[in-house]
Amino acid sequence: MDKELIITKMRNAVDRSDLLNLLNEIKADLTGSDSYPFTMHKMMILCNPKLGANRYRKFEIPKKSGGSRTIYAPNGNLKWMQRCLNEIFKALYTPSPYAMGFVEERSIVNNAEKHLNQNYVFNIDLSDFFPSIDQARVWRRLQLPPFSFSKEIANIVAGLCAIEMTDYEEGDEATPIKSYKLPQGAPTSPLLTNAICDTLDRRLAGVAKRFGLRYTRYADDITFSSMHNVYQPDSAFRKELERIISGQNFKINPKKTRLHHRGQRQEVTGLTVGEKINVTRRYVKDVRAILHIWEKYGINAAIAKFYPRYKSEKGYLHKGEPNIENVISGKLCYLKMVKGELDPVYSKLQIQFNRLICAKPKTPGSEISWEYLQTLSTDDFEKELGVKIEFAVSKQGHPYAYFILKDEKIMVAVSQNISIAHLPKELYISLCRQVDYKLKYDRTQCKRPDVIDNSTAYGRMMLGCPNPEDLAERYMYVVHRAIAKDRPTKYIRTPEVAPEYKNILNQINEFMPGVFTFGGVESTGVKPKDTLARLVESGFDLSILP
């Protein structure tokens, strides 16, 4: 949605109805005109931060410095409301020139550039940055320029962006205190913290100018640099710094306060600053080492070396198992961003990586595959087979569907981009054949070992080199949205039909000659909606289907 249009509509919004209409317009622009709109009832329920247990998914991730960080990830409608609100925030608000985090076209590289060629670099960190900002503070800030929301709208928006938390008085953990604060993990929290910190940035920039320093802030990471040393613990600068930060209701984390002079390694948000910006030596050393192992001993040896360390350091960030090619590619992209495309270190590593990717052998006959064998609209499917597709939610909270055919309950998978609470107008059901690792369907064997052993089935799965006996196939129905218009309604996604499925197609062709072809993608003969009905009428053995 156009930025100027969002600004105009928000400037004219005076009550909750105007806000709801704008949120629905932005959602339709982000997800498509068929998206299910927000309702006033749902918005008023979600803007109550006391419902935090239902609105957010809480989990913890480890910190590099030790301990853990609590993340609150919004669920369902609240997540989409916050995404739409964030579009409004981005249209209305431009962060201060000193804020480098969570700002478009600014990064840790821009943050580090401000502190090049300085004798002293002074870093401090703010404790509990996001939870330090309460709902009342957000409510007051939203009524000020450039937001200028009405009190009613500011109250709803602040409620949508806050969560109920439990605090304790220092030294008294027996008496809990309820409070409403910004959660770390919500899409709206980063931009709101920058807006709240406008006054902090302006005052710290004023102090930096008075003492002849350079100043930037990346979220809760504050950096000063200069040619002279004014950073002694009892100096006038340190006293003024602590006064301003405490006056803005923040606290300095003494464990992360550090001063580095030119003779030491000076770091700003993880990058080294001196005469030029660079990554740490360890970063380049790690990438070079894994590429060397890959080239000399093979990709399996590289994965075996890389896997335990990656899972211990980054395993909490992503579901599933890491892909070494994707990880190395990401590390090289980061190196390119920091050092530049023409840097000789980056160029050499990128060329080596490209060479290894091109030389990677392909394992014939053991590739994971997913084939769409036949696709019908759900209406045609129900009409021709005389069944009714029902939707439900499992005890684990996962949506699924099913139908009854000849007194047998047939389970149907539901695509992840479909909400069974708000089903799209048009739905399709496909008969699919999936070839995948047996172990993915047997959780009792899916134990993550510390060392990858390719003599075991699980080890081969991690290394991407399964034996034929490690793979399993199954047939299943999947309910999904409409396929692209340029694709046939009934199609087989692979260039050739898998050999294991030709027997089934031969049986089908005995009853309906010409329905399927083995060499192409699109089927021929009768219309797609007639196929399943004719199978039933002909007495075809349905036991081979899911």
C-alpha positions in Angstrom: 0.0 0.0 0.0 1.3 3.4 -0.9 3.1 5.2 1.9 1.4 8.6 1.2 -2.0 6.9 1.2 -1.4 5.3 4.6 -0.3 8.7 6.0 -3.4 10.4 4.7 -5.8 7.7 6.0 -4.1 7.6 9.4 -4.2 11.4 9.7 -8.0 11.3 9.1 -8.6 8.4 11.5 -10.4 9.5 14.7 -11.8 6.3 16.2 -11.5 2.5 16.3 -13.6 2.0 13.2 -11.2 4.1 11.1 -8.2 2.1 12.5 -9.9 -1.2 11.8 -10.7 -0.2 8.2 -7.1 0.8 7.6 -5.7 -2.4 9.1 -7.9 -4.4 6.8 -6.8 -2.5 3.7 -3.2 -3.0 4.6 -3.8 -6.7 5.3 -5.5 -7.2 1.9 -2.5 -5.4 0.2 -0.1 -7.7 2.0 -1.9 -11.0 1.6 -4.3 -10.6 -1.3 -7.9 -9.4 -1.7 -9.3 -12.7 -0.5 -7.8 -12.4 2.9 -10.1 -12.8 5.8 -10.7 -9.3 7.4 -10.1 -8.4 11.0 -13.3 -7.9 13.1 -14.0 -5.2 15.6 -14.7 -7.9 18.2 -11.4 -9.6 17.6 -9.4 -6.4 17.7 -11.0 -5.3 21.0 -10.2 -8.7 22.6 -6.6 -8.7 21.3 -5.9 -5.1 22.5 -6.3 -6.3 26.1 -2.7 -7.2 27.2 -4.0 -9.2 30.1 -4.6 -12.0 27.6 -0.9 -12.4 27.1 -0.9 -16.2 27.7 -3.2 -16.7 24.7 -1.8 -14.0 22.4 1.9 -15.0 22.5 4.1 -18.1 22.3 6.9 -17.8 24.9 10.3 -19.4 24.6 13.9 -18.7 25.5 17.1 -18.6 23.5 20.6 -18.5 24.9 22.7 -15.4 25.1 26.3 -15.2 23.9 27.2 -13.7 27.3 25.4 -16.5 29.2 21.9 -16.9 30.5 18.9 -16.8 28.3 16.7 -14.3 26.5 12.9 -14.5 26.7 11.1 -14.2 23.4 7.4 -13.6 22.9 6.2 -14.5 19.4 2.6 -13.3 18.7 0.1 -15.8 17.4 -2.5 -15.8 14.6 -4.5 -12.6 14.2 -2.4 -10.6 16.6 0.7 -11.3 14.5 -1.0 -10.0 11.4 -2.4 -7.0 13.2 1.1 -6.1 14.4 2.5 -6.5 10.9 -0.1 -4.1 9.6 0.5 -1.7 12.4 4.2 -1.8 11.6 3.4 -0.7 8.1 1.6 2.3 9.6 4.5 3.1 11.9 7.0 2.9 9.0 5.0 5.3 6.9 4.6 7.9 9.7 7.9 7.7 11.5 11.6 8.2 10.4 14.1 7.2 13.1 16.7 9.6 14.3 20.1 9.6 12.4 21.8 8.1 15.4 19.5 4.9 15.5 21.1 2.2 13.3 19.1 -0.8 14.3 15.7 -1.9 12.8 15.9 0.9 10.2 15.6 0.3 6.5 18.9 0.9 4.6 20.9 1.0 7.8 22.9 -1.9 9.2 25.6 -2.9 11.6 28.0 -1.8 8.8 26.6 1.7 8.8 26.9 1.7 12.6 30.5 0.6 12.6 31.5 3.2 9.8 30.8 6.1 12.2 33.6 4.9 14.5 36.5 4.3 12.1 40.0 5.7 12.8 39.4 6.6 16.4 41.8 6.2 19.3 39.1 5.1 21.8 35.9 3.2 21.3 33.5 3.0 24.3 30.6 0.5 24.3 27.7 0.3 26.8 24.6 -1.9 26.8 21.2 -1.2 28.3 19.7 -3.9 30.6 16.3 -5.4 29.7 15.8 -3.0 26.9 12.4 -4.0 25.5 10.8 -4.7 28.9 12.0 -1.4 30.2 9.3 0.3 28.1 5.8 0.0 29.5 2.4 0.4 27.8 1.7 3.8 29.3 4.9 5.2 27.8 4.0 3.8 24.4 0.5 5.3 24.8 1.9 8.8 25.5 4.4 8.6 22.6 1.8 7.6 20.1 -0.1 10.8 20.8 2.9 12.9 19.9 4.2 13.8 16.4 4.8 12.3 14.0 2.1 9.7 15.1 -0.4 12.2 16.6 -3.0 9.4 17.3 -6.2 10.2 19.1 -6.4 8.9 22.7 -8.8 6.2 21.7 -6.6 4.9 18.8 -3.4 5.3 20.9 -5.0 3.2 23.7 -5.9 0.4 21.2 -2.6 0.4 19.5 -0.6 0.4 22.7 -2.7 -2.5 24.0 -2.1 -4.5 20.8 1.7 -3.9 21.2 2.1 -4.7 24.9 2.0 -7.9 27.0 1.4 -8.6 30.7 4.6 -9.5 32.5 5.3 -10.4 36.1 8.0 -8.5 38.0 9.4 -8.7 41.5 10.7 -6.1 43.9 14.4 -6.3 44.3 15.1 -8.7 47.2 11.4 -9.7 47.5 10.6 -12.5 45.1 7.5 -13.6 47.1 5.4 -10.6 46.0 4.7 -10.6 42.2 3.9 -7.3 40.4 1.9 -7.3 37.2 3.0 -4.8 34.5 2.4 -4.2 30.8 5.4 -3.9 28.6 6.8 -4.2 25.1 7.6 -7.9 24.3 10.8 -8.8 22.5 9.7 -10.8 19.5 6.7 -8.7 18.4 7.0 -7.0 14.9 6.0 -3.7 16.3 8.5 -3.5 19.2 11.7 -2.5 17.3 10.2 0.6 15.7 8.4 1.6 18.9 11.6 1.4 20.9 13.4 3.7 18.4 10.5 6.2 18.7 10.6 6.0 22.5 14.4 6.6 22.4 14.2 9.8 20.3 14.7 11.9 23.4 17.5 9.6 24.6 19.3 9.9 21.2 18.9 13.7 21.1 20.4 14.1 24.6 23.2 11.6 24.2 24.1 13.2 20.8 24.2 16.6 22.6 26.6 15.3 25.2 28.7 13.7 22.5 29.0 17.0 20.7 29.9 18.9 23.9 32.7 16.4 24.6 33.8 16.1 21.0 32.7 12.4 20.6 30.9 10.3 17.9 27.7 8.6 19.0 25.4 5.8 17.5 22.9 3.4 19.0 22.0 0.0 17.6 18.9 -1.1 19.7 20.3 -1.4 23.2 24.0 -1.3 22.1 25.3 2.3 22.5 28.7 3.3 21.2 30.9 6.4 21.6 34.3 7.0 20.0 36.9 9.8 20.0 40.5 10.7 19.6 40.8 11.6 23.3 39.9 9.7 26.5 36.9 11.0 28.5 35.6 7.6 29.6 37.1 7.2 33.1 34.6 5.9 35.6 34.4 9.2 37.6 34.7 11.6 34.7 32.2 14.3 33.9 31.2 12.5 30.8 30.4 9.2 32.6 28.3 11.1 35.2 26.4 12.9 32.6 25.9 9.7 30.6 24.5 7.8 33.6 22.2 10.8 34.5 20.6 10.9 31.1 20.1 7.1 30.7 18.6 6.8 34.2 16.4 9.8 33.5 15.0 7.9 30.5 14.1 4.9 32.7 16.9 2.7 31.4 19.8 1.0 33.2 23.4 0.4 32.1 24.6 -3.2 32.2 28.0 -2.9 33.9 29.1 -6.4 32.6 28.9 -5.1 29.0 30.6 -1.8 29.6 34.0 -1.8 27.8 36.6 0.7 26.6 39.2 -0.2 23.8 42.0 1.9 22.6 43.7 1.8 19.2 46.3 -0.8 20.4 43.4 -3.3 21.1 40.8 -4.9 19.0 38.0 -2.3 18.8 34.5 -3.8 18.1 31.2 -2.2 17.3 28.2 -4.5 17.0 30.4 -7.5 16.3 32.6 -5.8 13.6 36.1 -4.7 14.1 36.8 -1.0 13.5 40.3 0.5 12.9 41.4 1.8 9.5 38.6 -0.2 7.9 35.6 -2.3 8.9 36.2 -6.0 9.1 34.8 -9.3 10.6 36.7 -11.1 13.3 39.6 -13.4 12.3 37.7 -16.3 13.7 34.8 -15.8 11.3 37.0 -16.0 8.2 39.0 -18.9 9.8 35.8 -20.9 10.3 34.6 -20.5 6.8 38.0 -21.3 5.3 38.4 -24.4 7.5 35.0 -25.9 6.6 35.7 -25.3 2.8 39.1 -26.9 3.2 37.7 -30.0 4.8 35.0 -30.2 2.1 37.5 -29.9 -0.7 40.0 -32.4 0.8 37.9 -35.0 2.5 34.4 -34.5 1.0 31.1 -32.9 2.0 30.3 -35.7 4.4 33.4 -35.0 6.5 32.6 -31.3 6.4 29.1 -31.9 7.7 30.4 -34.2 10.4 32.8 -31.4 11.5 30.3 -28.6 11.2 27.1 -30.2 12.5 27.8 -30.5 16.3 29.1 -26.9 16.7 26.3 -25.4 14.6 23.6 -27.2 16.5 25.0 -26.1 19.9 25.4 -22.4 18.8 22.5 -21.8 16.4 20.2 -24.8 16.6 17.6 -22.9 18.5 17.1 -20.4 15.6 15.8 -22.8 13.0 13.5 -25.9 13.0 14.8 -29.0 11.3 18.4 -29.8 10.4 21.0 -27.4 9.0 22.0 -27.4 5.4 25.7 -26.8 5.1 25.4 -25.2 1.7 22.9 -22.7 2.9 24.9 -21.9 6.0 28.1 -21.3 4.1 26.3 -19.3 1.4 24.8 -17.1 4.2 28.2 -16.6 5.8 29.7 -15.6 2.5 26.9 -13.1 1.9 27.6 -11.5 5.3 31.3 -11.4 4.4 30.5 -9.7 1.1 28.3 -7.1 2.9 31.1 -6.2 5.3 34.2 -6.4 3.2 32.8 -5.7 -0.2 32.5 -7.7 -3.4 36.0 -6.9 -4.6 37.8 -7.9 -1.4 40.4 -10.6 -2.2 39.5 -12.7 0.9 35.8 -12.8 0.0 36.5 -13.4 -3.7 38.8 -16.4 -3.0 36.4 -18.1 -0.6 33.4 -17.5 -2.9 35.2 -19.0 -5.9 36.2 -22.0 -3.9 32.6 -22.5 -2.7 31.2 -22.2 -6.3 33.7 -24.8 -7.4 32.7 -27.2 -4.7 29.0 -26.8 -5.4 29.5 -27.5 -9.1 31.6 -30.6 -8.4 29.1 -32.0 -5.8 28.1 -35.5 -7.0 24.4 -36.3 -7.3 23.2 -39.5 -5.7 21.0 -41.3 -8.2 17.8 -43.0 -7.1 17.7 -41.5 -3.6 16.4 -38.0 -4.1 13.5 -36.9 -2.0 10.5 -36.3 -4.2 6.9 -35.0 -4.0 4.6 -35.7 -6.9 1.1 -34.2 -7.5 -0.6 -37.1 -9.3 -4.1 -35.6 -9.6 -5.7 -32.3 -8.6 -9.5 -31.6 -8.4 -11.5 -28.8 -6.8 -13.0 -29.9 -3.5 -16.5 -29.4 -4.8 -15.9 -31.7 -7.8 -14.2 -34.2 -5.6 -17.1 -34.4 -3.1 -19.7 -34.5 -5.9 -18.0 -37.3 -8.0 -17.1 -39.5 -5.0 -20.2 -38.7 -2.9 -18.2 -37.8 0.1 -17.9 -34.7 2.4 -14.5 -33.3 3.4 -14.6 -32.4 7.1 -12.0 -30.2 8.9 -10.7 -30.6 12.4 -7.8 -29.8 14.8 -5.7 -32.5 16.4 -4.9 -32.6 20.2 -1.5 -31.0 19.3 -3.3 -28.1 17.7 -2.5 -29.1 14.1 -5.3 -28.7 11.4 -6.3 -31.7 9.3 -9.2 -33.0 7.2 -10.8 -36.3 6.4 -13.6 -37.9 4.4 -15.5 -41.3 4.7 -15.2 -43.5 1.6 -16.8 -47.0 1.8 -17.0 -46.8 5.6 -13.3 -46.1 5.8 -11.9 -42.8 7.2 -9.4 -41.3 4.8 -7.1 -38.7 6.4 -6.2 -35.5 4.4 -3.3 -33.2 5.0 -4.0 -29.4 5.0 -1.6 -26.9 3.5 0.2 -24.7 6.0 -1.1 -21.5 4.3 -4.7 -22.4 5.0 -6.6 -21.5 8.2 -9.4 -23.9 8.7 -11.2 -21.3 10.8 -11.4 -19.0 7.7 -11.3 -21.3 4.7 -10.8 -19.7 1.2 -13.6 -19.7 -1.2 -11.8 -22.0 -3.6 -10.0 -25.1 -2.4 -8.4 -28.0 -4.2 -7.5 -31.5 -3.2 -4.6 -33.4 -4.7 -3.6 -37.0 -4.6 0.2 -37.0 -3.9 3.0 -39.4 -3.7 5.8 -38.6 -1.3 9.3 -40.2 -1.0 11.0 -39.2 2.1 13.2 -40.5 5.0 11.5 -43.2 7.0 13.0 -41.7 10.1 11.0 -38.5 9.7 7.9 -40.6 10.4 9.4 -42.5 13.3 10.3 -40.0 16.1 11.6 -42.7 18.4 14.7 -43.0 16.1 15.2 -39.3 15.6 17.8 -38.7 18.3 20.4 -36.0 17.5 23.8 -37.5 18.1 26.8 -35.4 19.0 28.8 -36.9 16.2 27.5 -37.8 12.7 28.0 -41.5 11.8 27.2 -42.4 8.2 27.0 -46.1 9.1 23.6 -45.4 10.7 20.4 -44.5 8.9 20.1 -41.2 10.9 23.6 -40.2 10.1 23.0 -40.8 6.4 19.9 -38.7 6.6 21.9 -35.8 8.2 24.6 -36.1 5.5 22.1 -36.2 2.7 23.4 -39.5 1.3 20.6 -42.0 2.1 20.6 -45.6 1.0 17.4 -46.9 -0.8 16.3 -48.7 2.3 16.4 -45.4 4.2 13.6 -44.0 2.2 9.9 -44.6 2.4 7.0 -43.7 0.2 3.4 -42.9 0.9 0.3 -41.8 -0.9 -1.8 -39.0 0.6 -4.4 -36.4 -0.1 -3.5 -32.7 0.4 -6.0 -29.8 0.6 -4.5 -26.6 -0.8 -5.2 -23.3 -2.5 -5.6 -22.9 -6.3 -2.5 -23.7 -8.4 -1.1 -21.1 -10.8 -3.2 -20.4 -13.8 -0.4 -21.4 -16.2 -0.4 -24.9 -14.8 -2.8 -27.6 -15.8 -5.5 -28.6 -13.3 -4.2 -32.1 -13.3 -0.4 -32.5 -13.6 2.6 -34.5 -12.5 5.3 -32.2 -11.2 8.3 -34.5 -12.1 9.5 -34.8 -15.7 8.8 -38.5 -15.7 6.5 -40.6 -13.6 8.5 -42.4 -10.9 9.0 -46.1 -11.8 7.4 -47.3 -8.5 4.2 -45.6 -9.6 3.9 -47.0 -13.1 2.2 -50.1 -11.9 -0.6 -48.1 -10.4 -0.9 -46.0 -13.6 -1.0 -49.2 -15.7 -4.0 -50.4 -13.7 -5.8 -47.1 -14.1 -5.1 -47.1 -17.9 -6.7 -50.6 -18.1 -10.0 -49.0 -17.2 -9.5 -45.6 -18.7 -7.0 -45.7 -21.6 -5.1 -42.5 -22.2 -5.8 -40.9 -18.9 -2.1 -40.7 -18.0 1.0 -40.4 -20.1 4.4 -41.6 -18.7 6.6 -39.1 -20.6 5.0 -35.8 -20.1 3.6 -33.5 -17.4 0.0 -33.0 -18.4 -2.4 -35.8 -18.5 -4.6 -36.5 -21.5 -8.0 -38.0 -22.3 -11.0 -37.5 -20.0 -11.6 -34.4 -17.9 -9.9 -34.5 -14.5 -13.1 -34.4 -12.5 -14.2 -37.7 -14.1 -11.2 -39.8 -13.2 -11.9 -40.6 -9.5 -15.6 -41.3 -10.1 -14.8 -43.7 -13.0 -12.3 -45.5 -10.7 -15.0 -46.1 -8.1 -17.5 -47.2 -10.7 -15.1 -49.6 -12.3 -14.3 -51.4 -9.1 -10.7 -50.3 -9.1 -8.7 -51.5 -6.1 -8.7 -48.4 -3.9 -6.4 -50.0 -1.3 -3.4 -48.7 -3.2 -4.6 -45.1 -2.6 -4.3 -43.4 0.8 
